[in-house]
Amino acid sequence: MLPKDKVALRPPMGWNSWDCYGASVNEAQLLGNAAYLAQHLKLYGWEYVVCDIQWYEPTADSNDYHPFADLCMDEYSRLVPAPNRFPRGFGPVADDIHAMGLKFGIHILRGIPRQAVHRNTPISGSVRTAREIAHPYSICSWNTDMYGVDPHKDGAQAYYDSLFALYASWGVDFVKVDDIAVTEFRPDCPYSAKEEIELIRRALDRCGRPMVLSLSPGPARLENAAHLKENANMWRMTGDFWDQWEKLYAMFERCEQWNPHRAPGCWPDCDMLPLGCLCKNAAYLGERDRWSRFTPAEQRTMLTLWCIFRSPLMLGGELRDNRPEDLALITNDAVLALNRNSSQNRPLLRTETQALWACKDEQGRDVLALFNLDDQTRTVSVDLTRYGFAGDYDTLDLWNHAGGAILGGVLSAPLKAHDCLLVRLSQR
């Protein structure tokens, strides 16, 4: 199999079920979105279809978690898909997704099911039992399904080895592990699951199938960057991201902080893109089955920042409800190409009301992203000579494909509130 540094050489792109279906996505919804992605988005690099949390809970029906619900589990303490939601299991689902030319992902919580510990069920490949390897004080603060695994107990590695062997047998290509990049049960030690991450890394490397390893939730700590890069392909640098300007505004600082730690196979993750039709099964921000609250300008700004920073891209809306403008936004190949292939990505300027990022595209041409962070329309101007861009340039706007010019080294543009300008430069 491929070693870690040969997986996810570009930021992974795809769709995740959480923003529209929460904890309750089913097989038909998952495959329906996969079919749309294959037909309309695969050509542009979108390829992962990720089933988020609680796929093993028969009673899941919204974004909410049901405390101490009965979960579907095999004889070796491993959670399996709920038959009422995934009647064929994940193997056939993965086969269908692979047949579309796509890749299949799942979400898991770190640890071992509490019900396995309470029943003291066996662990495949070990004489130990679930109760013997559990760390009963290591719990998730927002979900009751799991106890942490004590990495120092005999049988702990065998448990994770058995998990990833099962996932490999299903044909899984992407695993999002939650309650692990940050653990809230120990405020004094938010990276308390460090050794559990290492168990998972070893198990994945032994399973015989390349998989992307994504760690959640955030915000991950900068002081853990080296360990995250050594063990994971992507990690959340933020808490759950939703369609609120305050969260998008805060992301500019996070991108600046994490920018030095990005490398092929290692991607700080801005979290999902809350675009299109969201919250199909439960209300969030006061409304169910709603469209993204981001304005068109904010949507451009979000996708521009995610791409020029080279974050993983995971769509969150119900794809089959996309309007023409939603589809156009996420199929702009000139913008997405920056996410796939750009280099020298760097922030140049940020104030309370504006920001400037730069990069080189695949052909080595300079690209600039100018952001209006103000709450009103204004002309945003930057003296580019301060950043090494002297002289006059012809420009191409990568969002609307219109031509323009930069004269005297000054980039200036009237921008709506929270909007941006993304231009490729050609020196005159």
HELIX and SHEET records of a PDB file:
HELIX    1   1 LYS A    4  LYS A    6  5                                   3    
HELIX    2   2 TRP A   18  TYR A   21  1                                   4    
HELIX    3   3 GLU A   27  TYR A   36  1                                  10    
HELIX    4   4 LEU A   37  LEU A   41  3                                   5    
HELIX    5   5 LYS A   42  TYR A   44  5                                   3    
HELIX    6   6 PHE A   90  ALA A   99  1                                  10    
HELIX    7   7 ARG A  114  ARG A  119  1                                   6    
HELIX    8   8 ALA A  130  ILE A  133  1                                   4    
HELIX    9   9 ALA A  156  TRP A  170  1                                  15    
HELIX   10  10 LYS A  194  ARG A  206  1                                  13    
HELIX   11  11 LEU A  222  ASN A  224  5                                   3    
HELIX   12  12 ALA A  225  ASN A  231  1                                   7    
HELIX   13  13 TRP A  245  TRP A  258  1                                  14    
HELIX   14  14 ASN A  259  HIS A  261  5                                   3    
HELIX   15  15 PRO A  296  PHE A  309  1                                  14    
HELIX   16  16 LEU A  319  ASP A  321  5                                   3    
HELIX   17  17 PRO A  324  LEU A  329  1                                   6    
HELIX   18  18 ASP A  333  ASN A  341  1                                   9    
HELIX   19  19 LEU A  384  TYR A  387  5                                   4    
SHEET    1   A 8 TRP A 267  ASP A 269  0                                        
SHEET    2   A 8 MET A 234  ARG A 236  1                                        
SHEET    3   A 8 VAL A 212  LEU A 215  1                                        
SHEET    4   A 8 PHE A 174  ASP A 178  1                                        
SHEET    5   A 8 LYS A 103  LEU A 109  1                                        
SHEET    6   A 8 TYR A  48  CYS A  51  1                                        
SHEET    7   A 8 MET A  13  ASN A  16  1                                        
SHEET    8   A 8 LEU A 313  LEU A 315  1                                        
SHEET    1   B 3 ILE A 112  PRO A 113  0                                        
SHEET    2   B 3 MET A 146  VAL A 149 -1                                        
SHEET    3   B 3 ALA A 134  ILE A 139 -1                                        
SHEET    1   C 2 CYS A 277  LEU A 278  0                                        
SHEET    2   C 2 ARG A 290  TRP A 291 -1                                        
SHEET    1   D 6 SER A 343  ARG A 350  0                                        
SHEET    2   D 6 GLN A 354  LYS A 360 -1                                        
SHEET    3   D 6 ASP A 366  ASN A 372 -1                                        
SHEET    4   D 6 CYS A 420  GLN A 427 -1                                        
SHEET    5   D 6 TYR A 393  ASP A 397 -1                                        
SHEET    6   D 6 GLY A 403  ILE A 406 -1                                        
SHEET    1   E 2 ARG A 378  ASP A 383  0                                        
SHEET    2   E 2 VAL A 410  LEU A 415 -1                                        
END                                                                             
